[in-house]
Amino acid sequence: MPPAVQAWLTLLLGVNLLAPLFLFETLEARMVLATMLASVLPLTWITAAAGFSRLLGLGHILWVPLVVFLWRALPDYSAGTLVGVWLRAVIALNTASLVIDAIDVRRYVRGDRGEVA
């Protein structure tokens, strides 16, 4: 896997899996963590069925309602607080990831079915 992709995945895991453990007292952190854990099963199924392909973008489908939920929570957290900064980071990074996922799934549907590195 290219270093840039590794860095991107590390960043996503940090804000979606690690940070919520330190902010667990908030509903938003618990929802992010629960969504990450719930995404493991579809990601596993897709990998078993199609390998490490562009179809894996479907495994993040649960992030769509999560991002909407987090967006609605924004007014409750100032951008000057730790939770507020984290919340904005999760929304921005997950939204960017969803755009990449949509492009990947589209490419898969159009025939680009090889494994991605």
C-alpha positions in Angstrom: 0.0 0.0 0.0 1.4 3.4 -0.9 2.6 5.6 2.1 0.0 8.2 1.3 -2.8 5.6 1.5 -1.3 4.2 4.8 -1.3 7.7 6.3 -4.9 8.4 5.2 -6.1 5.1 6.7 -4.1 5.8 9.9 -5.7 9.2 10.2 -9.2 7.8 9.6 -8.6 5.1 12.2 -7.3 7.7 14.7 -10.3 10.0 14.5 -12.9 7.2 14.2 -11.6 4.5 16.5 -9.0 5.9 18.9 -10.2 9.4 19.7 -13.7 8.2 20.6 -12.2 6.1 23.4 -11.0 9.4 25.0 -14.3 11.2 24.4 -16.5 8.3 25.4 -18.6 10.4 27.7 -20.2 12.0 24.6 -23.0 10.4 22.7 -21.2 11.4 19.5 -18.1 9.5 20.4 -20.1 6.4 21.3 -22.0 6.7 17.9 -18.7 7.0 16.0 -17.2 4.0 17.8 -20.4 1.9 17.3 -20.5 2.8 13.6 -16.9 1.8 13.2 -17.5 -1.5 14.9 -20.7 -2.1 12.9 -18.8 -1.5 9.7 -16.4 -4.4 10.3 -19.0 -7.0 9.3 -19.9 -5.6 5.9 -16.2 -4.8 5.2 -15.3 -8.4 6.0 -18.1 -9.8 3.8 -17.1 -7.6 0.9 -13.5 -8.5 1.2 -14.4 -12.2 1.3 -16.6 -11.9 -1.8 -14.6 -9.4 -3.9 -11.1 -9.3 -2.4 -9.4 -6.0 -1.6 -11.3 -4.2 -4.4 -12.9 -0.9 -5.0 -16.2 -2.4 -3.8 -14.9 -2.0 -0.3 -16.3 1.6 -0.4 -19.7 0.1 0.2 -18.5 -1.0 3.6 -18.6 2.6 4.8 -22.3 3.1 3.9 -23.1 3.5 7.6 -21.0 6.6 7.6 -23.6 8.5 5.6 -26.2 8.6 8.5 -23.3 9.0 11.0 -22.1 12.2 9.2 -25.6 13.6 9.1 -26.0 12.8 12.9 -22.7 14.5 13.7 -23.5 17.5 11.5 -26.7 18.0 13.4 -24.7 17.9 16.7 -22.3 20.7 15.6 -24.2 23.5 17.2 -23.8 21.8 20.6 -20.0 22.0 20.5 -17.9 25.1 20.0 -15.0 24.8 17.5 -12.8 25.9 20.4 -13.3 22.8 22.5 -11.6 19.4 22.1 -14.9 17.7 21.2 -15.8 20.4 18.8 -12.5 20.1 17.0 -12.7 16.3 16.9 -16.3 16.4 15.7 -15.4 18.7 12.8 -12.4 16.5 11.9 -14.6 13.4 11.8 -17.1 15.1 9.6 -14.5 16.4 7.2 -12.5 13.2 7.0 -15.4 10.8 6.8 -17.1 13.0 4.1 -13.9 13.0 2.1 -13.7 9.2 2.5 -17.3 8.8 1.4 -16.5 10.8 -1.8 -13.5 8.5 -2.5 -15.7 5.5 -1.7 -18.4 6.6 -4.1 -15.8 7.1 -6.9 -14.3 3.7 -6.2 -17.7 1.9 -6.1 -18.6 3.6 -9.4 -15.4 2.4 -11.0 -16.0 -1.1 -9.7 -19.6 -1.1 -11.2 -18.1 0.1 -14.5 -15.7 -2.9 -14.6 -12.6 -1.9 -12.6 -12.7 -5.1 -10.5 -9.0 -5.6 -9.8 -7.5 -5.6 -6.4 -6.3 -2.2 -5.2 -2.9 -1.7 -3.6 
